[in-house]
């Protein structure tokens, strides 16, 4: 389990694989100067609700990974997360889709 720390106050644990994908999406939006909400479902141990933070270029974010290896990145998952981040409701974690290979999509056309 990795941890995302927001402005030193909010700390939330995510699987390293999810956290790696979130780091890419959040980093891309912040580099472009974009602000957006990020919502996640809370762990049942802290009430089983949900939390939303406002991500903006001036906020302090720390990504702490438990493992030392970078997981493989699923481009389809990045695209799905970016789609949510660009929506009015903002970024939220969606299930990881299967990674499509170009030759598979070309055969289906």
C-alpha positions in Angstrom: 0.0 0.0 0.0 1.2 3.4 -1.0 0.1 6.7 0.5 -1.0 10.0 -1.0 -0.5 13.0 1.3 -2.3 16.2 0.4 -1.1 19.5 2.0 0.4 17.5 4.9 -3.1 17.1 6.4 -5.0 14.4 4.4 -3.4 11.0 4.1 -5.0 8.2 2.2 -3.7 4.7 1.3 -3.9 3.3 -2.2 -2.5 0.2 -3.8 0.9 1.1 -5.4 -0.5 0.3 -8.8 -3.5 2.6 -8.4 -1.3 5.3 -6.9 1.1 5.1 -9.9 -1.7 5.7 -12.3 -3.1 8.5 -10.2 0.3 10.2 -10.0 0.5 10.3 -13.8 -3.1 11.7 -14.2 -2.8 14.3 -11.4 0.7 15.3 -12.6 -0.5 15.9 -16.1 -3.4 18.1 -15.1 -1.3 20.1 -12.5 1.4 20.7 -15.1 -1.2 22.3 -17.4 -2.3 24.5 -14.5 -5.7 22.8 -14.1 -7.6 22.5 -10.8 -10.1 19.7 -10.2 -11.8 17.7 -7.4 -10.5 14.2 -6.5 -12.9 11.9 -4.7 -12.3 8.5 -3.2 -14.3 6.0 -1.1 -13.0 5.9 2.5 -11.9 2.7 4.2 -14.6 1.1 6.4 -12.2 1.6 9.4 -12.7 5.4 9.2 -16.4 5.4 8.5 -16.9 4.0 5.0 -17.9 7.4 3.5 -16.1 9.4 0.9 -13.6 12.2 0.8 -13.1 14.9 -1.8 -10.1 17.2 -2.0 -9.5 20.1 -4.4 -6.3 19.5 -6.4 -4.6 22.7 -7.7 -1.1 23.6 -9.0 -0.2 25.2 -5.6 -1.1 22.2 -3.4 1.6 20.0 -1.8 1.3 16.4 -2.8 3.5 13.5 -1.7 3.3 10.0 -3.2 4.9 7.4 -1.0 5.1 3.9 -2.5 5.5 0.8 -0.5 7.3 -1.2 -3.2 10.5 -0.2 -5.0 9.5 -1.3 -8.5 7.4 0.9 -10.8 4.3 -1.1 -11.9 3.6 -1.4 -15.6 1.3 1.4 -16.8 -2.0 0.6 -18.4 -2.7 3.3 -21.0 -6.4 2.4 -21.1 -6.6 3.0 -17.4 -4.8 6.4 -17.7 -7.3 7.4 -20.4 -10.2 6.3 -18.2 -8.9 8.2 -15.2 -8.2 11.3 -17.3 -11.8 11.1 -18.6 -13.1 11.2 -15.1 -10.7 14.0 -14.1 -12.0 16.1 -17.0 -15.7 15.6 -16.0 -17.7 18.0 -13.8 -17.5 15.5 -10.9 -13.7 15.3 -11.1 -11.2 12.5 -10.7 -12.2 9.3 -9.0 -10.8 5.7 -9.2 -12.5 3.5 -11.8 -11.8 -0.2 -12.3 -8.8 -1.0 -14.4 -9.9 -1.9 -17.9 -8.0 -4.5 -19.9 -5.1 -3.1 -21.8 -6.0 -3.2 -25.5 -3.3 -4.0 -28.1 -3.4 -2.0 -31.3 -3.6 -5.2 -33.5 -6.7 -6.3 -31.6 -8.6 -3.1 -32.2 -7.6 -3.1 -35.9 -8.9 -6.7 -36.3 -12.3 -5.7 -34.9 -12.9 -3.0 -37.4 
